[in-house]
Amino acid sequence: MNAHDGSKAPDGDRTASLLIANKQVKMPVRSGSIGPDVIDVGRLYRESGCFTYDPGFTSTANCSSKITYIDGEEGILLYRGYPIEQLAKTSNFVEVCYLLLHGELPSAAQLKEFDNHITRHTMVHEQMTRFYTGFRRDAHPMAIMCGVVGALSAFYHDSTDIHDPQHRIIASHRMIAKMPTIAAMAYKYSIGQPFIYPRNDLDFAANFLQMCFAVPCEPYQVDPVVARALDRIMILHADHEQNASTSTVRLAGSSGANPFACIAAGIACLWGPAHGGANEAALKMLEEIGHVKNIPEFIKRVKDKSEGVRLMGFGHRVYKNYDPRAKVMQETCHEVLAKLGIRDDLLDVAMELERIALHDDYFIEKKLYPNVDFYSGIVLRAIGFPVSMFTPLFAVSRTVGWIAQWKEMIEDPEQKIGRPRQLYVGPTQRDYVSVDKR
Ligand code: ACO
């Protein structure tokens, strides 16, 4: 890794030059505190009449950010500089939320105050419960979450002035705190059980568990091992720099849209199977394989490509090495199954699948390694979550990342409305022909 102190701005007068039709265009090269430099192409169109073309933004940095750093080649993930493994092992989700939102680990007093804010914002407006009854019982919880989160701005209009720092903070607290309640209500609605109110005596993960699994007719005991595992899963998913859903939140927010609407856009994006829907897809794949003896046949189908079958939970746009979150997730998976005394054949399938894939030339050459979703489905299933709740849980965890990135963007003096350009390949100008002459 090529690291240096970002505050020293070693950009100097370094430039990259591009020769287009014999005209040389010089562009500044900017350095971050760590990681690859960027070529600032902001003036390229003005100076050359050309756009850059990069579908999927594989080589394009859309912003500068101080929140999360990934080194995909080395398998490193840092939140505000702290390695994910350290945070997952020694911190807790609420502290990580503070860190992502404010940039530094909190003092004991700051943590207490923040925890109190989050705990006291967990209830949703009582009228929101009526929203749920408008949905079909068999609606996917992500469909419900897109709608309900988008509607938050109609209930909490007093925190939607994006230019007011106090509004931004209140909206952030509300979103982090209410998302578990909204997700748990979506689950309860789908199984026809009454909504369970949040409990202020429980921590973030334990409270989410009780809102999902408690019923009004008997006391609910939270298993501390399960609560700790869930807390860790939330830490692992809390932010991941400019991924598809976060970029969606930033793009939506760049127009000045209110934060609740922006997060609803992020939830919609997260739903896709190439993103947050992957743990659901990975578990379904393991179920389809069913037994270790069927793995070689499955691997053959993946490598054959003709059926479009992929090894779900494998591969990543950024990680070309083992996803550091996958390691922690694998450990958590073993811990939870052992504590709950569950023997899950799918864990055997997953481990053997991983072993075979990591020794197979196809996966080695393409640098495909397990990502965070490979084991998370097994853990979540062991805890008792149905498959349809996997992505909502991801949304609950990622909310803090989305809101921290949204806040950073609003506070960035370089912020502009996101407006990509295109390579137009449609018809050139032609005259309208009336319908009787076509
Ligand atoms: N199984 C089999 N082959 C794969 C896989 C996979 N999981 N992932 C990539 N490949 C192959 C592609 O077929 C392609 O092969 P080619 O070069 O011969 O055409 C090559 O590897 C590169 O793949 P791309 O799709 O171009 O890579 P990209 O960076 O666009 O995709 C993605 C990343 C979407 C995550 C992909 O690896 C994938 O579909 N994985 C499975 C879904 C998944 O687990 N998603 C979770 C991501 S993590 C998250 O969102 C939390």
Boltz pocket constraint, residues with backbone or C-beta under 6 A from the ligand:
constraints:
  - pocket:
      binder: B
      contacts: [[A, 273], [A, 274], [A, 275], [A, 276], [A, 278], [A, 302], [A, 309], [A, 310], [A, 311], [A, 312], [A, 313], [A, 314], [A, 315], [A, 316], [A, 317], [A, 318], [A, 366], [A, 368], [A, 371], [A, 372], [A, 373]]
      max_distance: 6.0
